[in-house]
Amino acid sequence: MKTLRISLIISIFIISILGSCSSQDVTEKKIPSQSFKPTLILVSFDGCRYDYPSLAQTPALDQIEAEGVKAKGLKTSFPSKTFPNHLSIVTGLYPENHGIIANRIYDNIADEFYTLGSNAVTESKWYQGEPIWVTAEKQGLKTATFFWPGSEAKINGFRPTYYKAYEHTFPYQKRVEQVLDWLDLPDDKRPQFLTLYFDEPDSSGHRYGPASSEAIAALENVDKQLLNLIQGIKSRNLENKVNLMVVSDHGMTSLSRDKVIFLDDYIDMDNVKIVDYSAVVAIRPREGEIENVYQQLKGAHPNMQIYRKGEVPEKFHYNNHKFIQPIIGVLDLGWSATTHSYFDSHKNFPSKGAHGFDPDYQEMNAIFYAKGPAFKKRAQLPILQNINLYELMCSILKITPASNNGSIEVFKGVLKD
């Protein structure tokens, strides 16, 4: 009995020592470096309309709202397309100033196109603005981008320290893991600005329609990935070190085959090059045909407003770039433009959801959530212009912003002193 008691005491002692060591190891792993500098992660849920979270189960977004800041909406820049607005968010510039004026751009001098998925997205000639990763790199910070539009190009001589070439099927979980791995790097290699991009719920919104059950399920899926990111930050004891901002680039509205404008009802298609059809029709007439085409289209359809370059309403900030085409057609919400032959041969045209329309339409509004050491808790903001986010991010990172169209004033009430 005595031997058994002694053995039991020894066992308890050993277990307590091991438990103490194990607890100490976990604690030490969780303690961030004292030199952990101001850090910001910018996350994009492509195509997440301002009201989608209210229709879905989004514990991650709900947690950010409870612990930080939520805006009533994020107003897009014109046109409300993916690449123009992702660049407006990170440059603080309207598309006419940062150069990415559409998802499809035509340089008539070089006879070259900029299109999504083409090698052109890696060419610096198309980018005139200064993304925040360039601003940060110029001022000695390291940055990392996971699939942010424009981040594959060398802009003003700079690229992010770490970046990934876009791969649409790259697993969402692996994207989150890579961002957390970047946070685990040593002080001298760790990025202070990071991005994380998800193509949903945009893809599902196009295919199945806005606010469809599929689009809402897609949002719930990316919200789960965001929750993994939040938990990863927490497990590293970095909640008071890392700021997190979640945005989207635009909203979404429904389309139908009942709301289609047939351009070939009004003009000879052999006299024009249609650079872009969707929501903003970009038309390049043959030499000497600009005025004829303009007169033929002006007032031709009540749901399409036609402008000469230089005469587009000032609110759109869409007159002063060399790649803006001579004639611009702005479609009313929910309308599409095409030709009879394309319409007849594509029975699924148009897609069930689209964007690109006037940012004044509520359906084009996106989302903005933020939390972290820079932000107050349970703070609300009105609808924001997305060009204001660049100044905010520069302030968080304590870097000097490049010239831009935005302002930080709207955030003064939600930032900690």
C-alpha positions as a Markdown table, in Angstrom:
| # | Residue | x | y | z |
|---|---|---|---|---|
| 1 | Met | 0.0 | 0.0 | 0.0 |
| 2 | Lys | 2.8 | 2.4 | 0.9 |
| 3 | Thr | 4.6 | 1.6 | -2.3 |
| 4 | Leu | 1.4 | 2.3 | -4.2 |
| 5 | Arg | 0.9 | 5.6 | -2.4 |
| 6 | Ile | 4.4 | 6.7 | -3.3 |
| 7 | Ser | 4.0 | 5.7 | -6.9 |
| 8 | Leu | 0.7 | 7.7 | -7.1 |
| 9 | Ile | 2.4 | 10.8 | -5.6 |
| 10 | Ile | 5.3 | 10.5 | -8.1 |
| 11 | Ser | 2.8 | 10.1 | -10.9 |
| 12 | Ile | 0.8 | 13.2 | -9.9 |
| 13 | Phe | 4.0 | 15.2 | -9.6 |
| 14 | Ile | 5.2 | 14.2 | -13.0 |
| 15 | Ile | 1.8 | 14.9 | -14.6 |
| 16 | Ser | 1.7 | 18.3 | -12.9 |
| 17 | Ile | 5.2 | 19.1 | -14.2 |
| 18 | Leu | 4.3 | 18.1 | -17.7 |
| 19 | Gly | 1.0 | 20.0 | -17.6 |
| 20 | Ser | 2.9 | 23.1 | -16.4 |
| 21 | Cys | 5.4 | 22.7 | -19.2 |
| 22 | Ser | 2.6 | 22.1 | -21.8 |
| 23 | Ser | 0.7 | 25.2 | -20.6 |
| 24 | Gln | 3.8 | 27.3 | -20.6 |
| 25 | Asp | 4.6 | 26.2 | -24.2 |
| 26 | Val | 1.1 | 27.2 | -25.5 |
| 27 | Thr | 1.3 | 30.5 | -23.7 |
| 28 | Glu | 4.7 | 31.3 | -25.1 |
| 29 | Lys | 3.4 | 30.4 | -28.6 |
| 30 | Lys | 0.5 | 32.8 | -28.2 |
| 31 | Ile | 2.5 | 35.8 | -27.1 |
| 32 | Pro | 3.2 | 38.0 | -30.1 |
| 33 | Ser | 6.5 | 39.7 | -30.6 |
| 34 | Gln | 6.8 | 43.0 | -28.7 |
| 35 | Ser | 7.9 | 44.5 | -32.0 |
| 36 | Phe | 4.7 | 43.4 | -33.9 |
| 37 | Lys | 4.0 | 46.6 | -35.9 |
| 38 | Pro | 0.6 | 48.0 | -36.9 |
| 39 | Thr | -1.0 | 45.4 | -39.2 |
| 40 | Leu | -4.0 | 45.4 | -41.5 |
| 41 | Ile | -5.8 | 42.6 | -43.3 |
| 42 | Leu | -8.1 | 43.7 | -46.1 |
| 43 | Val | -10.7 | 41.0 | -47.1 |
| 44 | Ser | -13.0 | 41.2 | -50.2 |
| 45 | Phe | -16.2 | 39.3 | -50.6 |
| 46 | Asp | -16.7 | 40.0 | -54.3 |
| 47 | Gly | -20.3 | 41.0 | -55.2 |
| 48 | Cys | -21.6 | 41.0 | -51.6 |
| 49 | Arg | -24.5 | 43.4 | -51.8 |
| 50 | Tyr | -25.1 | 45.6 | -48.8 |
| 51 | Asp | -28.2 | 43.7 | -47.6 |
| 52 | Tyr | -26.9 | 40.1 | -48.1 |
| 53 | Pro | -25.7 | 39.7 | -44.5 |
| 54 | Ser | -29.2 | 40.4 | -43.2 |
| 55 | Leu | -30.4 | 37.4 | -45.3 |
| 56 | Ala | -27.8 | 34.9 | -44.2 |
| 57 | Gln | -26.2 | 33.3 | -41.2 |
| 58 | Thr | -22.9 | 35.2 | -40.9 |
| 59 | Pro | -21.3 | 34.7 | -37.5 |
| 60 | Ala | -18.0 | 36.2 | -38.6 |
| 61 | Leu | -19.5 | 39.4 | -39.9 |
| 62 | Asp | -21.8 | 39.5 | -36.8 |
| 63 | Gln | -18.8 | 39.2 | -34.6 |
| 64 | Ile | -17.0 | 42.0 | -36.4 |
| 65 | Glu | -20.1 | 44.2 | -36.1 |
| 66 | Ala | -20.3 | 43.5 | -32.4 |
| 67 | Glu | -16.6 | 44.2 | -31.8 |
| 68 | Gly | -16.0 | 47.0 | -34.2 |
| 69 | Val | -17.6 | 49.0 | -37.0 |
| 70 | Lys | -20.2 | 48.5 | -39.7 |
| 71 | Ala | -21.4 | 50.9 | -42.4 |
| 72 | Lys | -24.9 | 51.0 | -43.8 |
| 73 | Gly | -23.3 | 50.4 | -47.2 |
| 74 | Leu | -20.2 | 51.0 | -49.3 |
| 75 | Lys | -21.0 | 53.1 | -52.3 |
| 76 | Thr | -19.2 | 52.0 | -55.5 |
| 77 | Ser | -17.3 | 54.1 | -58.0 |
| 78 | Phe | -18.6 | 54.2 | -61.6 |
| 79 | Pro | -18.8 | 51.8 | -63.3 |
| 80 | Ser | -19.7 | 49.4 | -60.5 |
| 81 | Lys | -17.5 | 46.6 | -61.8 |
| 82 | Thr | -15.0 | 44.3 | -60.1 |
| 83 | Phe | -11.6 | 45.6 | -61.2 |
| 84 | Pro | -12.4 | 49.3 | -61.2 |
| 85 | Asn | -13.7 | 49.2 | -57.7 |
| 86 | His | -11.1 | 46.9 | -56.2 |
| 87 | Leu | -8.6 | 49.5 | -57.5 |
| 88 | Ser | -10.6 | 52.4 | -56.2 |
| 89 | Ile | -10.6 | 50.8 | -52.8 |
| 90 | Val | -6.8 | 50.4 | -52.7 |
| 91 | Thr | -5.9 | 53.7 | -54.4 |
| 92 | Gly | -8.6 | 56.2 | -53.2 |
| 93 | Leu | -9.0 | 57.2 | -56.8 |
| 94 | Tyr | -11.9 | 57.2 | -59.2 |
| 95 | Pro | -11.4 | 54.8 | -62.1 |
| 96 | Glu | -10.8 | 57.7 | -64.6 |
| 97 | Asn | -7.8 | 58.6 | -62.4 |
| 98 | His | -6.4 | 55.1 | -61.6 |
| 99 | Gly | -6.8 | 53.9 | -65.1 |
| 100 | Ile | -8.8 | 50.7 | -64.7 |
| 101 | Ile | -12.0 | 52.2 | -66.1 |
| 102 | Ala | -13.8 | 48.9 | -66.8 |
| 103 | Asn | -13.3 | 45.1 | -66.7 |
| 104 | Arg | -12.7 | 45.4 | -70.5 |
| 105 | Ile | -10.6 | 48.3 | -71.8 |
| 106 | Tyr | -9.3 | 49.1 | -75.3 |
| 107 | Asp | -6.2 | 51.0 | -76.2 |
| 108 | Asn | -6.8 | 52.0 | -79.8 |
| 109 | Ile | -3.3 | 53.3 | -80.4 |
| 110 | Ala | -1.6 | 50.0 | -79.5 |
| 111 | Asp | -4.7 | 48.0 | -80.6 |
| 112 | Glu | -4.6 | 46.1 | -77.3 |
| 113 | Phe | -7.3 | 45.0 | -74.9 |
| 114 | Tyr | -7.2 | 44.7 | -71.1 |
| 115 | Thr | -9.6 | 41.9 | -70.0 |
| 116 | Leu | -10.0 | 39.8 | -66.9 |
| 117 | Gly | -8.0 | 36.6 | -67.1 |
| 118 | Ser | -5.6 | 37.9 | -69.8 |
| 119 | Asn | -1.9 | 38.6 | -69.4 |
| 120 | Ala | -2.8 | 42.3 | -69.6 |
| 121 | Val | -3.7 | 42.4 | -65.9 |
| 122 | Thr | 0.1 | 41.9 | -65.2 |
| 123 | Glu | 1.2 | 44.8 | -67.4 |
| 124 | Ser | 2.0 | 48.1 | -65.7 |
| 125 | Lys | 0.9 | 50.3 | -68.6 |
| 126 | Trp | -2.8 | 50.1 | -67.6 |
| 127 | Tyr | -2.3 | 51.2 | -64.0 |
| 128 | Gln | -2.0 | 54.9 | -63.2 |
| 129 | Gly | -2.9 | 55.0 | -59.5 |
| 130 | Glu | -0.8 | 54.0 | -56.5 |
| 131 | Pro | -2.2 | 51.0 | -54.6 |
| 132 | Ile | -1.7 | 50.9 | -50.9 |
| 133 | Trp | 0.8 | 48.1 | -51.1 |
| 134 | Val | 3.0 | 50.3 | -53.3 |
| 135 | Thr | 2.6 | 53.2 | -50.9 |
| 136 | Ala | 3.6 | 50.9 | -48.0 |
| 137 | Glu | 6.5 | 49.3 | -49.9 |
| 138 | Lys | 7.8 | 52.7 | -50.8 |
| 139 | Gln | 7.9 | 53.6 | -47.1 |
| 140 | Gly | 9.7 | 50.4 | -46.0 |
| 141 | Leu | 6.8 | 48.2 | -45.1 |
| 142 | Lys | 6.4 | 44.6 | -46.3 |
| 143 | Thr | 3.1 | 43.7 | -47.9 |
| 144 | Ala | 1.3 | 40.5 | -49.1 |
| 145 | Thr | -1.6 | 40.1 | -51.5 |
| 146 | Phe | -3.7 | 37.0 | -52.1 |
| 147 | Phe | -5.5 | 37.6 | -55.4 |
| 148 | Trp | -6.2 | 41.3 | -55.2 |
| 149 | Pro | -6.9 | 42.8 | -58.7 |
| 150 | Gly | -3.9 | 44.7 | -59.9 |
| 151 | Ser | -1.4 | 43.1 | -57.5 |
| 152 | Glu | 0.2 | 40.9 | -60.1 |
| 153 | Ala | 1.5 | 44.0 | -62.0 |
| 154 | Lys | 4.6 | 46.0 | -61.2 |
| 155 | Ile | 3.2 | 49.4 | -60.5 |
| 156 | Asn | 5.5 | 52.5 | -60.2 |
| 157 | Gly | 8.4 | 50.0 | -60.0 |
| 158 | Phe | 6.9 | 48.1 | -57.0 |
| 159 | Arg | 5.1 | 44.8 | -56.3 |
| 160 | Pro | 4.0 | 43.4 | -53.0 |
| 161 | Thr | 6.7 | 41.6 | -51.1 |
| 162 | Tyr | 4.6 | 38.4 | -51.4 |
| 163 | Tyr | 1.8 | 37.9 | -53.9 |
| 164 | Lys | -0.1 | 35.2 | -55.7 |
| 165 | Ala | -1.0 | 34.9 | -59.3 |
| 166 | Tyr | -4.7 | 34.5 | -59.6 |
| 167 | Glu | -6.0 | 31.0 | -59.6 |
| 168 | His | -9.8 | 30.8 | -59.5 |
| 169 | Thr | -10.0 | 27.3 | -58.1 |
| 170 | Phe | -7.5 | 27.8 | -55.3 |
| 171 | Pro | -9.2 | 26.4 | -52.2 |
| 172 | Tyr | -10.6 | 29.0 | -49.9 |
| 173 | Gln | -9.2 | 27.3 | -46.8 |
| 174 | Lys | -5.7 | 27.3 | -48.2 |
| 175 | Arg | -6.0 | 31.1 | -48.8 |
| 176 | Val | -6.8 | 31.7 | -45.2 |
| 177 | Glu | -3.9 | 29.4 | -44.1 |
| 178 | Gln | -1.5 | 31.3 | -46.3 |
| 179 | Val | -2.5 | 34.6 | -44.7 |
| 180 | Leu | -2.0 | 33.2 | -41.2 |
| 181 | Asp | 1.3 | 31.8 | -42.3 |
| 182 | Trp | 2.4 | 35.3 | -43.4 |
| 183 | Leu | 1.5 | 36.5 | -39.9 |
| 184 | Asp | 3.7 | 33.8 | -38.4 |
| 185 | Leu | 6.8 | 35.1 | -40.2 |
| 186 | Pro | 9.7 | 36.6 | -38.2 |
| 187 | Asp | 9.6 | 40.3 | -37.5 |
| 188 | Asp | 11.9 | 41.2 | -40.4 |
| 189 | Lys | 9.9 | 39.3 | -42.9 |
| 190 | Arg | 6.3 | 39.7 | -41.7 |
| 191 | Pro | 4.0 | 41.8 | -43.9 |
| 192 | Gln | 2.0 | 44.7 | -42.2 |
| 193 | Phe | -0.5 | 45.0 | -45.0 |
| 194 | Leu | -2.2 | 41.8 | -46.3 |
| 195 | Thr | -5.2 | 41.1 | -48.7 |
| 196 | Leu | -7.5 | 38.2 | -49.0 |
| 197 | Tyr | -9.9 | 37.8 | -51.9 |
| 198 | Phe | -12.9 | 35.5 | -52.4 |
| 199 | Asp | -14.9 | 35.5 | -55.7 |
| 200 | Glu | -18.2 | 34.7 | -53.9 |
| 201 | Pro | -21.0 | 35.5 | -53.6 |
| 202 | Asp | -20.4 | 37.3 | -57.0 |
| 203 | Ser | -20.2 | 34.2 | -59.0 |
| 204 | Ser | -23.4 | 32.7 | -57.6 |
| 205 | Gly | -25.1 | 36.0 | -57.9 |
| 206 | His | -24.4 | 36.1 | -61.6 |
| 207 | Arg | -25.4 | 32.5 | -62.2 |
| 208 | Tyr | -28.5 | 32.2 | -60.0 |
| 209 | Gly | -29.5 | 35.8 | -59.3 |
| 210 | Pro | -29.1 | 38.3 | -56.5 |
| 211 | Ala | -30.3 | 37.2 | -53.1 |
| 212 | Ser | -30.9 | 33.7 | -54.5 |
| 213 | Ser | -30.6 | 30.8 | -52.1 |
| 214 | Glu | -27.3 | 29.9 | -53.9 |
| 215 | Ala | -25.9 | 33.3 | -53.5 |
| 216 | Ile | -26.7 | 33.4 | -49.8 |
| 217 | Ala | -25.2 | 30.0 | -49.3 |
| 218 | Ala | -22.1 | 31.2 | -51.1 |
| 219 | Leu | -21.9 | 34.1 | -48.7 |
| 220 | Glu | -22.3 | 31.8 | -45.7 |
| 221 | Asn | -19.4 | 29.7 | -47.0 |
| 222 | Val | -17.0 | 32.6 | -47.3 |
| 223 | Asp | -18.1 | 33.9 | -43.9 |
| 224 | Lys | -17.0 | 30.5 | -42.5 |
| 225 | Gln | -13.6 | 31.1 | -44.0 |
| 226 | Leu | -13.5 | 34.6 | -42.4 |
| 227 | Leu | -14.4 | 33.0 | -39.1 |
| 228 | Asn | -11.4 | 30.7 | -39.5 |
| 229 | Leu | -9.2 | 33.8 | -40.1 |
| 230 | Ile | -10.6 | 35.5 | -37.0 |
| 231 | Gln | -10.0 | 32.4 | -34.9 |
| 232 | Gly | -6.5 | 32.1 | -36.3 |
| 233 | Ile | -5.7 | 35.7 | -35.3 |
| 234 | Lys | -7.2 | 35.0 | -31.8 |
| 235 | Ser | -5.2 | 31.8 | -31.3 |
| 236 | Arg | -2.0 | 33.8 | -32.0 |
| 237 | Asn | -3.1 | 36.4 | -29.4 |
| 238 | Leu | -3.0 | 39.0 | -32.1 |
| 239 | Glu | -6.5 | 40.5 | -31.6 |
| 240 | Asn | -5.0 | 43.7 | -30.2 |
| 241 | Lys | -2.3 | 43.8 | -32.9 |
| 242 | Val | -4.1 | 43.1 | -36.1 |
| 243 | Asn | -6.9 | 45.2 | -37.7 |
| 244 | Leu | -9.4 | 43.5 | -40.0 |
| 245 | Met | -11.4 | 45.2 | -42.7 |
| 246 | Val | -14.0 | 43.3 | -44.8 |
| 247 | Val | -15.4 | 44.9 | -48.0 |
| 248 | Ser | -17.0 | 44.1 | -51.3 |
| 249 | Asp | -16.6 | 45.8 | -54.6 |
| 250 | His | -20.2 | 46.2 | -55.7 |
| 251 | Gly | -23.8 | 44.9 | -55.3 |
| 252 | Met | -26.0 | 43.0 | -57.7 |
| 253 | Thr | -29.3 | 43.3 | -59.5 |
| 254 | Ser | -31.6 | 41.0 | -61.5 |
| 255 | Leu | -31.6 | 40.9 | -65.3 |
| 256 | Ser | -34.1 | 39.3 | -67.7 |
| 257 | Arg | -34.6 | 38.7 | -71.4 |
| 258 | Asp | -37.5 | 41.1 | -71.2 |
| 259 | Lys | -35.2 | 44.1 | -70.6 |
| 260 | Val | -32.8 | 44.0 | -73.5 |
| 261 | Ile | -31.7 | 46.9 | -75.8 |
| 262 | Phe | -30.8 | 45.8 | -79.3 |
| 263 | Leu | -28.1 | 48.1 | -80.6 |
| 264 | Asp | -28.5 | 46.9 | -84.2 |
| 265 | Asp | -32.0 | 48.3 | -84.2 |
| 266 | Tyr | -30.4 | 51.7 | -84.3 |
| 267 | Ile | -26.9 | 51.5 | -85.8 |
| 268 | Asp | -24.9 | 49.6 | -88.4 |
| 269 | Met | -22.7 | 47.3 | -86.3 |
| 270 | Asp | -20.1 | 47.3 | -89.1 |
| 271 | Asn | -19.5 | 51.0 | -88.4 |
| 272 | Val | -18.5 | 50.4 | -84.7 |
| 273 | Lys | -16.3 | 48.4 | -82.3 |
| 274 | Ile | -18.2 | 47.6 | -79.1 |
| 275 | Val | -15.6 | 47.5 | -76.5 |
| 276 | Asp | -18.0 | 46.7 | -73.7 |
| 277 | Tyr | -21.7 | 45.9 | -73.6 |
| 278 | Ser | -22.5 | 45.4 | -69.9 |
| 279 | Ala | -24.3 | 48.2 | -68.1 |
| 280 | Val | -21.9 | 50.8 | -69.6 |
| 281 | Val | -21.8 | 50.4 | -73.3 |
| 282 | Ala | -18.4 | 51.6 | -74.7 |
| 283 | Ile | -18.6 | 52.3 | -78.4 |
| 284 | Arg | -15.7 | 53.2 | -80.8 |
| 285 | Pro | -17.1 | 54.2 | -84.2 |
| 286 | Arg | -15.1 | 54.1 | -87.3 |
| 287 | Glu | -13.1 | 57.2 | -88.1 |
| 288 | Gly | -15.5 | 60.0 | -89.3 |
| 289 | Glu | -18.6 | 58.2 | -87.9 |
| 290 | Ile | -18.6 | 59.4 | -84.3 |
| 291 | Glu | -21.3 | 62.1 | -84.8 |
| 292 | Asn | -23.5 | 59.9 | -87.0 |
| 293 | Val | -23.5 | 57.1 | -84.5 |
| 294 | Tyr | -24.1 | 59.5 | -81.6 |
| 295 | Gln | -27.1 | 61.0 | -83.3 |
| 296 | Gln | -28.5 | 57.6 | -84.2 |
| 297 | Leu | -28.3 | 56.4 | -80.6 |
| 298 | Lys | -29.2 | 59.5 | -78.7 |
| 299 | Gly | -32.8 | 59.2 | -77.5 |
| 300 | Ala | -33.2 | 55.9 | -79.4 |
| 301 | His | -34.2 | 54.0 | -76.3 |
| 302 | Pro | -35.7 | 55.3 | -73.0 |
| 303 | Asn | -33.6 | 53.0 | -70.8 |
| 304 | Met | -30.2 | 54.0 | -72.4 |
| 305 | Gln | -28.6 | 57.4 | -72.0 |
| 306 | Ile | -26.0 | 58.2 | -74.6 |
| 307 | Tyr | -23.1 | 60.6 | -74.1 |
| 308 | Arg | -20.1 | 61.8 | -76.1 |
| 309 | Lys | -16.8 | 61.5 | -74.3 |
| 310 | Gly | -16.3 | 64.6 | -72.2 |
| 311 | Glu | -20.1 | 65.0 | -71.7 |
| 312 | Val | -20.7 | 62.2 | -69.3 |
| 313 | Pro | -22.4 | 63.6 | -66.1 |
| 314 | Glu | -19.8 | 64.9 | -63.7 |
| 315 | Lys | -21.1 | 62.6 | -60.9 |
| 316 | Phe | -19.7 | 59.6 | -62.7 |
| 317 | His | -16.1 | 61.0 | -62.9 |
| 318 | Tyr | -15.8 | 59.3 | -66.3 |
| 319 | Asn | -14.6 | 61.8 | -68.9 |
| 320 | Asn | -10.9 | 62.3 | -68.5 |
| 321 | His | -9.1 | 59.1 | -69.4 |
| 322 | Lys | -7.5 | 58.3 | -72.7 |
| 323 | Phe | -9.1 | 54.8 | -72.9 |
| 324 | Ile | -12.7 | 56.0 | -72.4 |
| 325 | Gln | -14.3 | 55.5 | -75.7 |
| 326 | Pro | -15.9 | 58.3 | -77.9 |
| 327 | Ile | -19.5 | 57.2 | -77.1 |
| 328 | Ile | -20.7 | 55.9 | -73.8 |
| 329 | Gly | -24.1 | 54.4 | -73.2 |
| 330 | Val | -25.4 | 54.2 | -69.6 |
| 331 | Leu | -28.1 | 51.7 | -69.1 |
| 332 | Asp | -30.9 | 51.9 | -66.5 |
| 333 | Leu | -30.9 | 49.4 | -63.7 |
| 334 | Gly | -31.6 | 45.9 | -64.8 |
| 335 | Trp | -31.2 | 46.5 | -68.5 |
| 336 | Ser | -28.8 | 44.8 | -70.9 |
| 337 | Ala | -27.6 | 45.6 | -74.4 |
| 338 | Thr | -26.6 | 43.3 | -77.3 |
| 339 | Thr | -27.5 | 42.4 | -80.9 |
| 340 | His | -30.3 | 40.3 | -82.2 |
| 341 | Ser | -27.9 | 37.6 | -83.5 |
| 342 | Tyr | -26.2 | 37.3 | -80.1 |
| 343 | Phe | -29.5 | 37.2 | -78.2 |
| 344 | Asp | -30.9 | 34.5 | -80.5 |
| 345 | Ser | -27.8 | 32.3 | -80.3 |
| 346 | His | -27.3 | 32.6 | -76.5 |
| 347 | Lys | -30.5 | 31.4 | -74.8 |
| 348 | Asn | -29.0 | 32.0 | -71.4 |
| 349 | Phe | -28.3 | 35.7 | -72.1 |
| 350 | Pro | -28.4 | 37.7 | -70.0 |
| 351 | Ser | -27.1 | 36.2 | -66.8 |
| 352 | Lys | -29.6 | 36.2 | -63.9 |
| 353 | Gly | -27.6 | 38.9 | -62.0 |
| 354 | Ala | -25.3 | 41.8 | -63.0 |
| 355 | His | -23.7 | 45.0 | -61.8 |
| 356 | Gly | -21.9 | 47.9 | -63.4 |
| 357 | Phe | -24.9 | 50.3 | -63.1 |
| 358 | Asp | -25.1 | 53.9 | -61.7 |
| 359 | Pro | -23.7 | 53.8 | -58.1 |
| 360 | Asp | -26.7 | 55.8 | -57.0 |
| 361 | Tyr | -28.9 | 52.7 | -57.3 |
| 362 | Gln | -29.1 | 51.1 | -53.9 |
| 363 | Glu | -28.7 | 47.7 | -55.3 |
| 364 | Met | -25.1 | 48.6 | -56.3 |
| 365 | Asn | -24.1 | 49.3 | -52.7 |
| 366 | Ala | -21.4 | 47.0 | -51.1 |
| 367 | Ile | -20.4 | 46.1 | -47.5 |
| 368 | Phe | -17.9 | 47.5 | -45.0 |
| 369 | Tyr | -17.0 | 45.9 | -41.7 |
| 370 | Ala | -13.9 | 46.6 | -39.5 |
| 371 | Lys | -12.5 | 45.7 | -36.2 |
| 372 | Gly | -9.2 | 45.8 | -34.3 |
| 373 | Pro | -7.0 | 48.0 | -32.2 |
| 374 | Ala | -7.6 | 51.1 | -34.4 |
| 375 | Phe | -11.5 | 50.9 | -34.2 |
| 376 | Lys | -14.1 | 51.6 | -31.5 |
| 377 | Lys | -16.6 | 48.9 | -30.6 |
| 378 | Arg | -20.2 | 48.8 | -31.8 |
| 379 | Ala | -19.8 | 51.8 | -34.0 |
| 380 | Gln | -22.0 | 52.6 | -37.0 |
| 381 | Leu | -21.2 | 54.5 | -40.1 |
| 382 | Pro | -23.5 | 55.9 | -42.9 |
| 383 | Ile | -23.1 | 54.8 | -46.5 |
| 384 | Leu | -19.4 | 55.4 | -47.4 |
| 385 | Gln | -17.7 | 56.2 | -50.7 |
| 386 | Asn | -15.2 | 53.4 | -51.4 |
| 387 | Ile | -12.5 | 56.0 | -52.4 |
| 388 | Asn | -12.3 | 57.0 | -48.7 |
| 389 | Leu | -10.8 | 53.6 | -47.6 |
| 390 | Tyr | -7.3 | 54.2 | -48.9 |
| 391 | Glu | -6.8 | 57.2 | -46.5 |
| 392 | Leu | -8.2 | 55.1 | -43.7 |
| 393 | Met | -5.8 | 52.2 | -44.4 |
| 394 | Cys | -2.8 | 54.6 | -44.6 |
| 395 | Ser | -3.8 | 56.0 | -41.2 |
| 396 | Ile | -3.9 | 52.6 | -39.6 |
| 397 | Leu | -0.5 | 51.7 | -41.1 |
| 398 | Lys | 0.9 | 55.1 | -40.1 |
| 399 | Ile | 2.1 | 55.8 | -43.6 |
| 400 | Thr | 1.8 | 58.9 | -45.8 |
| 401 | Pro | -0.9 | 58.5 | -48.5 |
| 402 | Ala | -0.3 | 59.3 | -52.1 |
| 403 | Ser | -2.5 | 61.9 | -53.8 |
| 404 | Asn | -6.1 | 60.6 | -54.0 |
| 405 | Asn | -9.8 | 61.6 | -54.2 |
| 406 | Gly | -10.8 | 60.4 | -50.8 |
| 407 | Ser | -10.9 | 61.7 | -47.2 |
| 408 | Ile | -10.5 | 60.2 | -43.8 |
| 409 | Glu | -12.9 | 62.7 | -42.1 |
| 410 | Val | -15.9 | 60.3 | -42.2 |
| 411 | Phe | -14.0 | 57.8 | -40.0 |
| 412 | Lys | -13.0 | 60.2 | -37.2 |
| 413 | Gly | -15.8 | 59.2 | -35.0 |
| 414 | Val | -15.1 | 55.4 | -35.1 |
| 415 | Leu | -11.3 | 55.5 | -34.8 |
| 416 | Lys | -9.6 | 55.3 | -31.4 |
| 417 | Asp | -7.5 | 58.3 | -30.4 |
